[in-house]
Amino acid sequence: MDEFPPAPAVAGTSLDGTKVFTITAEENAALCRSTGVEPAADGSAHPIYYYIATQVAMGKTVAGVCDTCEFDVEDGPMMGSSGVRFNAPLMVGESYRVTGEILSLVRKLSRKLGVMDVLTYRLRLHPADGGDALLETDNVWVLPRKELAA
């Protein structure tokens, strides 16, 4: 790995969003039915909204996150993993905002992909009108660095 330049120093970059994401009853019902379940009677949204809401309302697009990491989105970022910790369920009809940051970007050598950067970032979903985070998610993306291939 000594022959490759280091990964860009992006840890700490803010991903705080300015958009508000609202889970509508119609969209939740369509999503639930597409997965073979009926919408919850208690008004809670399908849990996958943890990912949808945080990705849509974070402060950068996928292309913007890639650009921050000096990676061309056309080279195909890949999701490595996504984990979530819920403090409360997400609710239909409620609006949310996102805070977050990039935790790390680590350059690695993979037998299958060659040189790659592993990006880890954390997003939190808050009620739009303020308050503590209802959930926190850590996402890991793999950014294959084809331009650094041996």
Secondary structure as GFF3:
##gff-version 3
##sequence-region A 1 150
A	DSSP	beta_strand	21	22	.	.	.	ID=ss1
A	DSSP	alpha_helix	25	34	.	.	.	ID=ss2
A	DSSP	alpha_helix	49	57	.	.	.	ID=ss3
A	DSSP	alpha_helix	62	68	.	.	.	ID=ss4
A	DSSP	three_ten_helix	73	75	.	.	.	ID=ss5
A	DSSP	beta_strand	78	86	.	.	.	ID=ss6
A	DSSP	beta_strand	95	110	.	.	.	ID=ss7
A	DSSP	beta_strand	114	127	.	.	.	ID=ss8
A	DSSP	beta_strand	135	144	.	.	.	ID=ss9
A	DSSP	three_ten_helix	146	148	.	.	.	ID=ss10
###
